[in-house]
Amino acid sequence: MILVTSANGNQGSRLIPKLLAAGHRVRACVRSQASADRLRALGVTEAMAGDLADSDFVARAMEGVRSVYHIGPTLHPAERAIGFAMVDAARVAGVTHFVFSSVLHAITTDLIQHEIKRDIEEHLLSSSLEFTILQPANYMMPPRLQPVFADGVFRLSWSLDRKQSMVDLEDVTDVAALVLGDPGRHAAATYELVGPGRFTAHDIGRVLSRVTGREIAVERIDVEAFTRARLGDADPDLLRYTLKLAGAISRRYSAHDFLGNPNVLAWLLGREPTSFEAFARREHAAFLARTDRC
């Protein structure tokens, strides 16, 4: 049995169909019963709705599990404590392989979410569990492109001139499925997962202009205003925490490039990783198909 946390999120929703297609039995942890119902309809062996901050829930989730794929709840103020508790519960339950979804350059501790993941990595390394750590670059995220395709403007909350590496979530979850399916080969490994290319916001705008056949403008937005608009009437504590995270990201990415190398990902996939242009073309085609249906 493979346990996947945050199973209805950006990674989990892509990973679980791949695990099921490979014949694995999957237990999925989600926050709501509606999410659990959706996953049961996909064919997961068991879908559990609950809070990863609840130690009893986590202990039940670990029962009879061979491997764990832990995706931390990024906007949860207790993300670090949840990660520690997941590792500890896995050890107690006799889990034989713990795969942790971390982040590229987790040692960059002026980024709050990186520091949290760095600490969880260290806790995992000290746990005596067999482990694999995946360190993906910034995701190429389909939701971020929908307003670009609709409005013709690419917006970013940090310097438009700094370069970043990115990675396609489909490639990340291909690797996660590979690692979970062959734990012996990938035990004690830490893999940086990075797609090809280095992009400023202006580079991204040029690629999107080429893909869409129209001029895509590039615009820097105020990080606080953007975060408040995105979260709306969120819990005040969550809003404060998210503003703290977003502010740290904006400051770091405005002062430094965020770069990685695609060689490891290419080796793991046995092919070239997905380029940003290929990703954008795929998402633009999907956007046009949805628009046509409407």
HUGIVEN-V910337 format. One record per backbone hydrogen bond with DSSP energy under -0.5 kcal/mol. CO is the residue of the C=O (numbers start at 1). NH is the residue of the N-H. If there is no record, write none. Layout:
co->CO nh->NH
co->CO nh->NH
This chain:
co->1 nh->66
co->1 nh->67
co->2 nh->27
co->3 nh->69
co->4 nh->29
co->6 nh->9
co->6 nh->12
co->9 nh->13
co->11 nh->14
co->11 nh->15
co->12 nh->16
co->14 nh->18
co->15 nh->18
co->15 nh->19
co->16 nh->20
co->17 nh->21
co->18 nh->22
co->19 nh->24
co->20 nh->23
co->25 nh->2
co->26 nh->45
co->26 nh->46
co->27 nh->4
co->28 nh->30
co->28 nh->48
co->29 nh->7
co->30 nh->50
co->32 nh->36
co->33 nh->37
co->34 nh->38
co->35 nh->39
co->36 nh->40
co->37 nh->41
co->38 nh->42
co->39 nh->43
co->39 nh->44
co->40 nh->43
co->46 nh->28
co->48 nh->30
co->48 nh->50
co->50 nh->52
co->51 nh->54
co->53 nh->55
co->54 nh->58
co->55 nh->59
co->56 nh->60
co->57 nh->61
co->58 nh->62
co->59 nh->63
co->60 nh->63
co->62 nh->65
co->66 nh->96
co->66 nh->97
co->67 nh->3
co->68 nh->70
co->68 nh->99
co->69 nh->5
co->69 nh->71
co->70 nh->72
co->70 nh->101
co->72 nh->74
co->73 nh->76
co->75 nh->77
co->76 nh->79
co->78 nh->82
co->79 nh->83
co->80 nh->84
co->81 nh->85
co->82 nh->86
co->83 nh->87
co->84 nh->88
co->85 nh->89
co->86 nh->90
co->87 nh->91
co->88 nh->92
co->89 nh->93
co->90 nh->94
co->90 nh->95
co->91 nh->94
co->97 nh->68
co->97 nh->99
co->98 nh->100
co->98 nh->132
co->99 nh->70
co->99 nh->101
co->100 nh->102
co->100 nh->134
co->101 nh->72
co->103 nh->106
co->105 nh->108
co->107 nh->109
co->108 nh->111
co->110 nh->112
co->111 nh->114
co->111 nh->115
co->112 nh->116
co->113 nh->117
co->114 nh->118
co->115 nh->119
co->116 nh->120
co->117 nh->121
co->118 nh->122
co->119 nh->123
co->120 nh->124
co->121 nh->125
co->122 nh->126
co->124 nh->127
co->130 nh->98
co->131 nh->188
co->131 nh->189
co->132 nh->100
co->133 nh->191
co->134 nh->102
co->135 nh->193
co->136 nh->104
co->138 nh->167
co->139 nh->141
co->140 nh->142
co->140 nh->169
co->141 nh->144
co->141 nh->145
co->142 nh->145
co->142 nh->146
co->143 nh->147
co->145 nh->149
co->146 nh->150
co->147 nh->151
co->148 nh->152
co->152 nh->217
co->153 nh->155
co->154 nh->219
co->156 nh->221
co->159 nh->162
co->160 nh->201
co->160 nh->202
co->163 nh->258
co->164 nh->199
co->165 nh->138
co->166 nh->195
co->167 nh->140
co->168 nh->171
co->168 nh->172
co->169 nh->173
co->170 nh->174
co->171 nh->175
co->172 nh->176
co->173 nh->177
co->174 nh->178
co->175 nh->179
co->176 nh->180
co->177 nh->181
co->178 nh->182
co->179 nh->182
co->182 nh->185
co->182 nh->186
co->183 nh->187
co->184 nh->187
co->186 nh->189
co->189 nh->133
co->191 nh->135
co->192 nh->194
co->193 nh->137
co->199 nh->164
co->200 nh->204
co->201 nh->205
co->202 nh->206
co->203 nh->207
co->204 nh->208
co->205 nh->209
co->206 nh->210
co->207 nh->211
co->208 nh->212
co->209 nh->213
co->209 nh->214
co->215 nh->217
co->217 nh->154
co->219 nh->156
co->222 nh->226
co->223 nh->227
co->224 nh->228
co->225 nh->229
co->226 nh->230
co->227 nh->231
co->228 nh->232
co->235 nh->239
co->236 nh->240
co->237 nh->241
co->238 nh->242
co->239 nh->243
co->240 nh->244
co->241 nh->245
co->242 nh->246
co->243 nh->247
co->244 nh->248
co->245 nh->249
co->246 nh->250
co->247 nh->251
co->248 nh->252
co->249 nh->253
co->250 nh->254
co->251 nh->255
co->252 nh->255
co->252 nh->256
co->258 nh->165
co->262 nh->266
co->263 nh->267
co->264 nh->268
co->265 nh->269
co->266 nh->270
co->266 nh->271
co->275 nh->279
co->276 nh->280
co->277 nh->281
co->278 nh->282
co->279 nh->283
co->280 nh->284
co->281 nh->285
co->282 nh->286
co->283 nh->287
co->284 nh->288
co->285 nh->289
co->286 nh->290
co->287 nh->291
co->288 nh->292
co->289 nh->293
co->290 nh->294
